[in-house]
Amino acid sequence: MSYRMKQINELLKSELANLISRNVLVENCLITVTYVKCSPNLLEATIGISILPENMSGTALKNIKKYNKEFYQSLKRKLSIKHIPKFNWKIDSQERYAAEIDKIIKEINS
């Protein structure tokens, strides 16, 4: 991946995290943007989000998707990128896997 693509991914990650924290309100829920991976032509971006607690994932993801158009428009106004990609949101379950591995290691060491 080129340096420029890494910069764009990080910029989008930061801006989307700010937009989500300001606009998406899900009570008792923490939403974190964990990664952004843009296609080389910048037409699509896969955005990984971590949602805690996990049982709120469906509600939070639904609320985030409602704001897709507003996020797009806000980024278009703010950023000097030729194309703002179409967002494909995915639940990033690395946190859950890490917790499961931690639990297994603790059980083995006990």
Backbone as a ProteinNet text record, in pm:
[ID]
protein_1_A
[PRIMARY]
MSYRMKQINELLKSELANLISRNVLVENCLITVTYVKCSPNLLEATIGISILPENMSGTALKNIKKYNKEFYQSLKRKLSIKHIPKFNWKIDSQERYAAEIDKIIKEINS
[TERTIARY]
84.1	0	88.8	54.1	135.4	120.6	217.3	216.2	92.8	59.5	-56.7	-187.1	-199.8	-319.9	-329	-215.5	-214.2	-259.6	-214.3	-254.8	-405.5	-459	-602.7	-682.1	-639.1	-706.9	-708.7	-594.9	-585.9	-668.2	-667.7	-746.8	-896.2	-941.2	-1081.9	-1118.5	-1028.8	-1053.9	-1074.3	-987.7	-996.5	-1123.6	-1151.6	-1269.3	-1399.2	-1405.7	-1526.5	-1546.8	-1439.1	-1449.9	-1508.9	-1462.7	-1516.8	-1664.1	-1698.9	-1838	-1929.4	-1883.6	-1964.4	-1984.4	-1878.3	-1890.8	-1984.1	-1991.6	-2079.3	-2223.2	-2244.6	-2376.9	-2451	-2380.5	-2446.6	-2456	-2578.6	-2601.1	-2669.6	-2594.6	-2648.8	-2615.2	-2718.7	-2700.9	-2622.8	-2528.9	-2447.4	-2370.2	-2315.4	-2245.2	-2120.1	-2011.6	-1887.2	-1861.6	-1848.7	-1822.9	-1684.9	-1601.3	-1465.4	-1440.6	-1383.1	-1342.7	-1204.3	-1193.7	-1067.7	-979.8	-1041.4	-962	-1047.2	-977.9	-1040	-948.9	-1007.3	-932.7	-1002.9	-940.9	-997.5	-949.7	-1036	-993.8	-896	-809.4	-709.5	-769.5	-890.1	-951.4	-1037.5	-1039.6	-1114.2	-1265.5	-1316.9	-1461.2	-1531.7	-1460.7	-1519	-1420.1	-1476.1	-1393.9	-1463.6	-1388.4	-1438.9	-1397.6	-1495.7	-1469.6	-1503.3	-1401.7	-1421.7	-1456.3	-1559.9	-1597.8	-1608.8	-1565.7	-1577.1	-1686.6	-1777.5	-1890.4	-1893.5	-1892.6	-1900.2	-2018.3	-2101	-2104.5	-2151.9	-2113	-2141.2	-2289.4	-2371.8	-2514.9	-2580.9	-2507.6	-2558.8	-2512.8	-2442.2	-2384.4	-2488.1	-2598.2	-2700.3	-2758.8	-2793.2	-2851.7	-2752.5	-2629.6	-2527.9	-2498.2	-2483.9	-2455	-2570	-2691.4	-2808.8	-2809.3	-2777.8	-2772.2	-2660.3	-2546.9	-2435	-2473.4	-2534	-2571.9	-2673.4	-2756.7	-2852.9	-2783	-2662	-2588.1	-2491.7	-2492.8	-2399.7	-2395.6	-2511.5	-2518.7	-2461.4	-2493.9	-2441.7	-2290.1	-2240	-2095.5	-2027.3	-2083.6	-2027.6	-2021.8	-2132.2	-2137.2	-2040.6	-2032.2	-1941.4	-1795.4	-1760.3	-1622.8	-1592.4	-1689.1	-1669.5	-1639.7	-1708.7	-1685	-1550.3	-1513.9	-1396.7	-1264.1	-1265.2	-1140.2	-1113.8	-988	-951	-908.8	-999.4	-978.1	-1067.7	-1013.4	-1089.4	-1219.9	-1214	-1333	-1348.3	-1468.1	-1500.1	-1561.4	-1505.7	-1553.1	-1690.7	-1752.9	-1877.3	-1838.5	-1914	-1879.4	-1943.2	-1861.7	-1908.5	-1869.1	-1965.8	-1940.1	-1934.3	-1835.7	-1821	-1792.3	-1850.6	-1821.2	-1685.1	-1594.1	-1460.5	-1463.8	-1451.1	-1464.3	-1330	-1225.4	-1093.9	-1094.9	-1169.9	-1178.4	-1233.8	-1338.4	-1400.6	-1301.7	-1232.3	-1134.9	-1021.3	-976.3	-869.1	-916	-1039	-1092.7	-1104.2	-1146.7	-1157.8	-1020.7	-922.2	-785.9	-732.9	-755.5	-714.6	-777.2	-905.7	-978.3	-918.6	-888.8	-830.3	-692.7	-612	-477.1	-486.5	-580.1	-596.7	-640.6	-728.3	-773.6	-659.5	-573.1	-459	-361.3	-337.2	-241.1	-297	-426.3	-485.4	-469.3
-117.3	0	123.9	219.2	338.8	429.5	515.4	610.4	700.7	743.7	830.8	759.8	634.3	558.5	543.2	520.5	511.4	643.7	753.8	885	905.4	869.6	884.3	797.4	672.9	583.2	640.8	690.9	748.2	875.7	957.9	1080.6	1048.4	953.9	914.6	852.7	771.5	708.8	815.9	912.7	1019.8	1103	1143.3	1226.3	1151	1025.1	946.3	923.3	901.4	884.9	1011.2	1127.7	1253.7	1269.3	1239.3	1251.5	1156.3	1034.5	937.2	984.1	1031.4	1073.5	1193.6	1279.4	1396.3	1366.1	1273.7	1254.9	1130	1022	894.8	878.9	883.8	872.9	740.1	651.1	523.9	518.5	517.2	524.2	404.2	431.9	329.3	243.6	306.1	232.1	310	237.9	297.1	247.9	342.4	308.8	361	272.2	308.2	268.4	359.8	326.2	263.2	135.2	63.5	66.8	71.7	79.9	132.3	183	220.6	166.3	94.6	41.9	86.4	179.6	230.4	145.5	134.8	69.7	163.8	112.1	197	312.8	294.7	402.5	494.3	472.2	551.4	550.6	448	441.3	377	293.2	225.2	224.1	223.6	211.3	116.8	21.6	-66.6	-6.2	15.9	80.1	-18.1	-52.3	-142.7	-63.3	-105.3	-39.4	-142.7	-101	-183.6	-121.9	-204.9	-156.6	-232.6	-157.2	-215.9	-156.1	-229.8	-374.7	-433.6	-557.7	-623.2	-639.1	-650.1	-668.9	-544.8	-433.4	-309.3	-294	-393	-383.4	-353.8	-426	-408.1	-268.1	-220.9	-87.7	20.3	8.7	109.2	111.3	-6.3	-13.4	46.1	18.4	72.9	226.4	279.4	424.7	487.8	421.3	473.8	479.4	373	368.2	476.7	519.2	626.2	757.6	776	900.2	895.9	789.4	775.5	899.8	946.7	1061.2	1187.6	1209.9	1327.6	1318.7	1197.7	1180	1212	1160	1182.7	1332.7	1402.2	1544.9	1625.1	1590.3	1659.4	1640.1	1516.7	1488.4	1557.9	1564.3	1629.9	1778.2	1841.6	1983.5	2006.3	1916	1938.5	1895	1784.9	1727	1765.8	1771.4	1801.9	1674.3	1576.9	1450.4	1452.1	1404.5	1407.1	1328.5	1209.6	1125.1	1084.3	1100.9	1045.2	907.7	803.2	667.9	636.4	535.1	479.7	397.4	411.3	345.5	207.9	109.3	-25.9	-52	-48.4	-63.7	-211.1	-244.8	-382.2	-379	-474.4	-489	-555.8	-492.8	-546.4	-621	-751.5	-832.7	-872.3	-798.9	-829.1	-819.4	-722.8	-706.9	-833.5	-889	-1010.1	-1126.7	-1141.8	-1250.3	-1235.3	-1112.9	-1089.1	-1125.4	-1092.5	-1125.8	-1277.3	-1346.5	-1492.4	-1557	-1507.8	-1561.1	-1535.8	-1415	-1383.1	-1479.7	-1505.9	-1596.1	-1736.4	-1784.8	-1918.3	-1925.8	-1823.5	-1821.1	-1821.5	-1743.1	-1740.6	-1876.2	-1944.8	-2078	-2178	-2168.6	-2260.1	-2235.5	-2109.8	-2073.8	-2099.5	-2118.7	-2140.8	-2281.9
0	0	0	-82.3	-94.7	27.5	42.7	153.3	145	24.9	5	46.2	12.3	48.7	200.5	266	412.6	474.1	416.3	465.7	451.6	337.9	313.9	410.6	429.3	523.2	665.2	709.5	844.2	856.3	752.9	753.6	762.3	680.7	684.1	819.2	872.9	1003.2	1110.5	1113.1	1211.6	1194.4	1071.9	1045.8	1073.5	1033	1058.4	1207.9	1280.5	1426.1	1489.1	1444.1	1495.6	1460.3	1336.6	1293.2	1370.4	1392.7	1466.7	1610.6	1673.1	1812.9	1828.2	1727	1734.6	1695.2	1601.7	1543.2	1588.4	1608	1638.1	1788.9	1837.4	1980.7	2011.6	2072.7	2119.5	2268	2349.8	2494.1	2547.1	2637.4	2702.8	2603.5	2501.5	2397.2	2356	2334.7	2287.7	2145.8	2052.8	1912.4	1876.1	1823.4	1785.5	1640.9	1562.6	1426.4	1437	1401.2	1418.9	1294.2	1176.7	1053.6	938.8	838.9	711.4	601.9	506.6	392.2	264.8	195.5	69.7	-47	-147.3	-270.8	-341.4	-427.2	-494	-575.5	-627.5	-705.9	-619.6	-489.2	-391.4	-413.6	-477.4	-497.2	-378.6	-304.1	-188.9	-72.8	47	167.2	263.2	315.5	418.6	551.6	638.1	766	876.8	956.4	1069.2	1193.5	1262.3	1386.4	1497.7	1614.6	1734.3	1820.1	1867	1945.7	2077.6	2186	2319.2	2393.7	2457.3	2464.1	2331.9	2308.7	2180.3	2151.2	2254.3	2230	2170.3	2164.2	2103.8	1958.1	1905.1	1770.5	1663.8	1664.4	1561.7	1563.2	1681.6	1696.4	1653.2	1698.7	1666.1	1516.2	1456.5	1313.2	1231.6	1272.1	1204.5	1212.6	1330.1	1347.3	1265	1257.2	1177.9	1030.9	981.2	839.2	803.1	899.3	873.9	838.3	889.5	869.8	751.3	671.7	559.9	471.1	430.1	338.6	403.4	529.6	599	618.5	648.5	661.3	528.8	419.9	286.8	256.7	279.5	249.4	336.3	461.9	552.3	510.4	474.1	430.6	298.7	210.3	80.4	99.4	194.7	222.5	290.4	380.1	464.7	402.6	328.7	279	133.8	100.9	-37.9	-110.4	-107.4	-176.9	-299.6	-410.1	-535.6	-524.8	-468.2	-452.8	-307.1	-255	-123.3	-150.9	-91.5	-123.9	-65.9	-121.5	-67.3	54.8	163.1	288.6	299.8	333.6	365.1	510.1	598.6	742.2	780.5	864.9	914.3	1063.8	1133.4	1275.7	1288.4	1360.1	1383.2	1516.8	1511.5	1633	1692.8	1663.8	1720.5	1872.9	1926.4	2072.1	2137.1	2075.8	2130.4	2124.5	2012	1998.7	2100.2	2120.9	2217.4	2358.1	2391.8	2524.3	2541.3	2434.3	2440.3	2459.4	2388.3	2400.8	2541.7	2593.7	2730.6	2830.8	2812.4	2902.9	2897.3	2778.4	2762	2826.9	2806.4	2866.5	3018.4	3072.5	3219	3271.4	3196.5	3239.1	3236.9	3136.3	3125.7	3239.7	3273	3379.3	3518.7	3531.9	3666.2	3713.4
[MASK]
++++++++++++++++++++++++++++++++++++++++++++++++++++++++++++++++++++++++++++++++++++++++++++++++++++++++++++++

